[in-house]
Amino acid sequence: MNTLSVLALMTTVSLGISLICWFLLGVPLRHAMVLICDDQRKEVKEISGLFWQRLYLCLILFTPMLCVLLFAPNFERSLADNLLYALRWAVFGGLTLLLILAYLVRKQVREIKSLSTGTLQKDNQS
């Protein structure tokens, strides 16, 4: 099996899974970023929103690819076997990615809620 064709197959499969994840999460993630990056200063809000969006986009692109390229390539097997392993590890990477994103967003929302309730409690005590 040609090494270049196996690597091209692995990359294509992982990018396909990444694109599916992005199409599923792109809009909801943007809405979450608006909530998380809420700041009175417009510049800070825009810059932090762009930073977190691009960070999450990189996670979405590279987590499945990392899983595929680390665990799937076996250059002695046929292209069909490599496709099966690439799909398996790309889906595993996609699910791992979803868990990571859910954890990060949930952590940020909890922190925002705790800050806002802490601010409300301080205002009520004054």
SEVEX-768181 format. One line per 10 residues: number of its first residue (from 0); for each residue x, y, z of N, C-alpha, C. Coordinates in steps of 0.2 Angstrom, whole numbers. Atoms other than C-alpha are relative to their C-alpha. Layout:
NUM	X Y Z X Y Z X Y Z  ...
END
This chain:
0	4 -6 0 0 0 0 4 6 0  -3 -6 1 6 17 -5 -1 4 7  1 -4 -6 10 27 11 -3 7 -1  3 -6 1 5 43 4 -8 0 -1  7 0 0 -12 37 -1 -4 -2 6  3 1 -6 -15 30 16 0 6 4  0 -6 -4 -10 46 24 -6 5 -3  6 -4 3 -22 55 12 -7 -2 2  6 2 -2 -36 44 16 -1 1 8  1 -1 -7 -33 46 35 -2 7 1
10	2 -7 0 -33 65 33 -7 2 -2  6 -1 3 -48 65 22 -6 -2 5  5 3 -4 -58 54 34 -1 5 7  0 -4 -6 -53 65 50 -3 7 -2  3 -6 1 -57 81 41 -8 0 -1  7 1 1 -74 74 36 -4 0 7  3 0 -7 -78 70 54 0 7 3  0 -7 -3 -72 87 59 -5 5 -3  5 -4 4 -83 96 46 -7 -2 3  7 2 -3 -98 86 53 -1 3 7
20	1 -3 -7 -94 92 71 -1 7 -1  1 -8 0 -92 110 65 -7 2 -3  7 -2 3 -108 110 55 -5 -1 6  5 1 -6 -117 103 71 1 5 5  -2 -4 -6 -108 114 83 1 7 -1  -2 -7 2 -104 130 74 -4 5 3  4 -5 -2 -119 140 77 -2 0 8  1 -1 -7 -123 135 95 7 2 4  -7 -2 -3 -104 137 99 0 8 0  -1 -7 0 -105 155 93 -5 3 5
30	4 -2 -5 -120 158 104 2 0 7  -3 1 -7 -111 151 119 5 5 1  -6 -5 -1 -96 162 115 -3 7 1  3 -6 -1 -108 177 115 -1 1 8  1 1 -7 -113 172 133 6 1 4  -6 0 -4 -96 168 139 4 6 0  -4 -6 1 -87 183 132 -3 6 1  3 -6 -1 -99 196 138 4 5 4  -4 -5 -3 -90 211 142 -3 7 -2  3 -7 1 -95 230 143 5 3 -6
40	-4 -3 5 -80 234 132 0 -4 -6  2 3 6 -84 231 114 6 -4 -3  -6 3 2 -66 227 109 2 -6 3  -2 6 -3 -63 215 122 -5 -6 -1  5 5 2 -79 206 118 1 -3 -7  -1 3 6 -75 204 100 6 -4 -1  -6 4 1 -57 199 102 0 -6 4  0 7 -4 -60 186 116 -5 -5 -4  4 4 3 -75 180 106 3 -4 -6  -4 3 6 -64 177 90 5 -5 3
50	-5 5 -3 -50 169 101 -3 -6 1  3 7 -2 -62 156 108 -3 -3 -5  2 3 6 -70 153 92 5 -4 -4  -5 3 4 -54 150 83 4 -6 4  -3 6 -4 -47 139 98 -5 -6 -1  5 6 1 -63 128 97 0 -2 -7  -1 3 7 -61 127 78 6 -4 -1  -6 4 0 -44 121 80 0 -6 3  1 7 -4 -49 108 93 -4 -4 -5  5 4 4 -63 103 81 4 -3 -6
60	-3 2 6 -51 101 66 6 -5 2  -6 4 -1 -36 93 75 -1 -6 5  1 5 -4 -43 82 88 -1 -7 -3  1 6 4 -50 69 76 6 -2 -4  -6 2 4 -35 70 65 6 -2 4  -5 2 -5 -23 68 80 -1 -8 2  1 7 -2 -32 52 85 1 -5 -6  -1 4 6 -32 45 67 7 -1 -1  -7 0 2 -14 49 63 4 -4 6  -4 4 -5 -8 42 80 -2 -7 1
70	2 7 -1 -18 26 81 -2 -4 -6  3 4 6 -25 21 64 5 -2 -5  -4 2 6 -11 20 51 4 -7 1  -4 6 0 -5 3 47 1 -1 -8  -2 0 7 4 3 30 0 -6 -3  0 6 3 4 -15 28 -7 -3 -1  7 2 1 -15 -17 28 -2 3 -7  3 -2 6 -26 -14 13 -3 7 1  3 -7 -1 -34 3 10 -7 -1 3  6 1 -4 -51 -4 16 1 -1 7
80	-1 0 -7 -44 -9 32 2 7 3  -2 -7 -2 -36 8 34 -6 5 0  6 -4 0 -52 16 30 -5 -1 6  4 2 -5 -61 6 43 3 3 7  -3 -3 -6 -48 11 56 0 7 1  0 -8 0 -48 29 51 -7 2 2  7 -2 -2 -67 30 53 -1 -1 7  1 1 -7 -66 22 70 3 5 4  -3 -5 -4 -53 33 77 -2 7 -1  3 -7 1 -60 49 69 -6 1 4
90	6 -1 -4 -77 46 77 2 0 7  -2 0 -7 -68 42 93 3 7 2  -2 -7 -1 -59 59 91 -5 5 0  6 -5 0 -75 68 87 -4 -1 7  3 0 -7 -83 61 103 4 3 5  -5 -3 -5 -68 65 113 -1 8 0  0 -7 1 -69 83 106 -7 3 3  7 -3 -3 -88 85 110 1 0 8  0 0 -7 -84 80 128 4 5 3  -4 -5 -2 -70 92 129 -3 7 -1
100	3 -6 1 -80 106 122 -6 1 5  5 0 -5 -95 102 133 3 2 7  -4 -1 -6 -83 102 148 2 7 1  -3 -7 0 -75 119 144 -6 5 0  5 -5 0 -91 128 140 -4 -1 7  4 1 -6 -100 121 155 4 3 6  -4 -3 -5 -85 126 166 0 8 0  1 -7 1 -86 144 159 -6 3 2  6 -2 -2 -104 145 161 -1 0 8  0 1 -8 -103 139 180 4 6 3
110	-4 -5 -3 -89 152 183 -4 7 -1  4 -6 1 -100 166 175 -5 1 5  6 0 -5 -115 161 186 3 1 7  -3 -1 -6 -104 160 201 2 8 1  -2 -7 -1 -97 178 198 -6 4 0  6 -4 0 -114 185 194 -4 -1 7  3 1 -6 -121 177 210 4 3 6  -5 -3 -5 -106 183 220 -1 8 0  1 -8 1 -108 201 213 -7 2 3  7 -1 -2 -127 200 217 0 0 8
120	0 1 -7 -124 194 235 4 6 3  -3 -6 -3 -111 208 238 -4 6 -1  4 -6 1 -123 221 231 -6 0 6  6 1 -5 -137 214 243 3 1 7  -3 -1 -7 -125 215 258 1 7 1  -1 -7 -1 -121 233 255 -5 4 2
END
